[in-house]
Amino acid sequence: MQQANATKQELLALEKQYWNAIKDKDPATATSLSDDPCVVVGAQGVGELAKSELAKMLHGASYELNAFSLDDVHMRQISDDVAVLAYKVKEDLVVDGQQVKLQAFDSSVWVQRDGKWVCVVHTESLAGDPFGRH
């Protein structure tokens, strides 16, 4: 139990590092935390994002992440070197010049490679009606 809690805290710290890298437009940190490629799933579809594409995306982002908070964090350790982290995220953004506040539910699958955790899959689902009526 103590090891699981330590892993949860470590992965949560890495997840926050990743979010801060997006906020700070810091491709070096973001790419160091990502597998190559990383599978990404969200409202825009399913894809694989290579480290080079991630770096370009951060440099040319059409949005600004001003603030974020992660709550209701759950972790499931699958094996010694594979774990899933899921949480609720609140984001404060500027998109195309307009303030946007949103809530979503995210998950990341982390794998330990050569003693270092990297994100191999990341998903984001916008909060709302599960049947898409809104």
Secondary structure, DSSP 8 states (H G I E B T S, - for coil): -HHHHHHHHHHHHHHHHHHHHHHHT-HHHHHHTEEEEEEEEETTEEEEE-HHHHHHHHHT-SEEEEEEEEEEEEEEEEETTEEEEEEEEEEEEEETTEEEEEEEEEEEEEEEETTEEEEEEEEEEESS-TT---
